[in-house]
């Protein structure tokens, strides 16, 4: 994972596991990805009620080791889960890589 910045404190041995969690959530629940700007993206998730819990848990753990991420998660009126992700300009490439990975792994 060459796009993981030095600012990330998650041990290298745990990074593939975290990535697998992200990939599973995306594969099971992602309905769309909106690139709002170079530093802001929104993932739209759908699925069982546990989808929001999974997204919140994953976001909290990710923000804990990669403090440059800011996550905002809310349930929309129609029941989807909106995950807003922002990063400082210096980490825009990390967000771009994350968006590309999410888009590639989205369910059909």
N, C-alpha and C positions, 0 to 999 in steps of 0.2 A: 504494500500500500504506500506507494511513493508520494501520495498527496496528503498524507497525515503530517501535519506540521510539528515542529519541535515543541510547540506550546502545549501539545497534548501530553498529559501525564499518565494516560492509561498504559500500563506495561505492554510492550510489544507482543508478549505471549497471549494477552487477552484481546488484542485488537481484532483478530479474525473471528473470535466469538461474538464480539459486539457487532461487527459487520454482518455476521450471519443472522443476528437478531433483527437488525435493520432490514436485511434482505427478506426475511420471513414476513415481517410486518408489511412491507411494501407488496410482496407477492400476494398476500392474503387480503389486503385492505385498500391499497392505493387506487383511487379512481382518477385523479389528475394531479398534475404538478404545475404550479404557476410561478414562473420566474418574474417576480415583481420588479426587481432591479438586480444589479450585480451583488448586492449585499443583503437581499431579502427574497425569500422564496416561501411559497405556501404549498403544503401537501394537503390533499383532500382525501380523507380515509372514510371507508364505509365498512360496516360489518357488525358483528355482535357488540353488545355493550362493553365487553372486555377490551375492545379495540382502543377505546379512549384510555383505559387503565394502562394498557401495554404502552401506548404512545407516551403517556405521562411518565411512566417508570423509565422508559428508555431515554427520554429527553432529560430527566433529572440526573440520571447516571452519566449521560454524555456531557451535560453542562458541568458536572462535577470534575471531570477530567480534562475537558476542553472549555475552559472558562470564557473563551471568546465567543462561544455560541450563546444566543439568547433564544429561548423557545417560549411561545405563547400558544396554549392549546385551549380550544373551546368547542363545544358541541353546537352546531348550527341548528336552526329551527327545523330543517328537514331531516335532522338526525345524523348528518355527516360530522366527522371530526376534522376541524381545521387546525393544522399545525403550522404556525408561522415560525420561520427560522430567520434570524438575522445574525450577521457577523460584521466586524469592522472591515473597512476597505482592505486592509493588509491581508485579510483571510478570505477575500472574495473567491480566489481559486479553489479553496476548500469547499465553499458552498457550491460552486459550479460543478465540482466533481461529485458532490453528494446528490445534486439534482440530476446529473447525468446517470448516476447509478440507480437512482429511484426511477427515472424514466425507463431505463433499460429493463428493470425488474418488475414493472407494473403489470398487474393482471390484465388479461385481455377481455 
